């Protein structure tokens, strides 16, 4: 076990955001608090979801289909509609399965510390999840920020155009940064500013729901795959750790002229063989076998706890993965059309927004596909760790138990999108190919209409 201090609160930022966004009263596992939506927080959650999800997303959804819209505005609006509408399924999962999600996190942060752990590896995983979260938030903020900048410039242009018109001329309508249907008139400055602020808050709120959920799910998957890496390390070092433990329990270490060791220290083969020779002379074969059995039993139990954790997570978020695939395929296709239009018409500000949104959609899909692929890969490598565990030095009875672990590890452990597809690299490529195919059809259709 690593000598570094134990990391705590793997998902601190996510939990704060989830709680603030009204998606559940998430508690850190070390708090020992299992309340779900306590007291007035339940009403806070209901109000925020009605205002910003049902209300704001509802107005977004209506906009593309109200009145006549040019293709440029329709595509830009539709990309947000697809993303936000399908995210409602993810939101419901977090809202109604808060207990299951918290139990999964409790297993990763608390229960697994009853077994072999590598604190250095856990800290590295926490750092990776922070980088992943910040990169997704970066492109999300660029998208929302550029949308507002573009809307502000368009409004300034509108004012300059209005200033040049006479009193009898027909004034063009005043538009908002994000295409959204507003059921009241907002042409005056006072009404426009308040509507602008309302839209900005709505975009930030719904955007952070999407970004927080997706990065949190990716972080959970990464921590589960990291735990399989640690389990592999536990199996590979099981024999040497047991021998070191027996050696340390002896009272005559110094007399043998061998440097004392601890359970996690790794030495070269000659030193380890010398320690093993000392242990063999001081303990009977039965005592060594019992000590090895205890060490391996912890590894076997750790493996079963991890498998149950992954299976529970897969069942809890299965429809969330399906939602991700559907929304990514549609949104990426629509944004590709938007990017091609902005690039051809040299709309630099809108192009930056479209490209940032396109990158955010790619990262959103990649986070879950790549981490899901990593989880399956690391879980399957447990079988390789068994082969490297110095099983040839163990009694036949323990070898049979290792063989059973190997057989179980060879059975793929996968995350599926409601049984329709597995979340892996192949799925990511398939979605990208499908999105490009739909984009090619839409672009060809557009050229024919022109």
Secondary structure, DSSP 8 states (H G I E B T S, - for coil): --SS-----TTHHHHHHHHHTTS-----GGG----SS-TTHHHHHHHHIIIIIIIIHHHHHHHTTSS---HHHHHHHHHHHHHHHHHHHHHHHHHH-HHHHHHHHHHHHTGGGGS---HHHHHHHHHHHHHHHHHHHHHHHHHHHHHHHHHHHHHHHHHHHHHTS-TTS-------SS----SS---SHHHHHHHHHHHHHHHHHHHHHHHHHHHHHHHHHHHHHHHHHHHHHHHHTHHHHHHHHHHHH-S-TGGGT-----TT----HHHHHHHHHHHHHHS-HHHHHHHHHHHHHHHHHHHHHHHHHHHHHHHHSHHHHHHHHHHHHHHHHHHHHHHHHHHHTT-HHHHHHHHHHHHHHHHHHHHHHHHHHHHHHHHHTHHHHHHTS-GGGS-HHHHHHHHHHHHHHTS----BSTTS-B-SHHHHHHHHHHHHHHHHHHHHHHHHH-
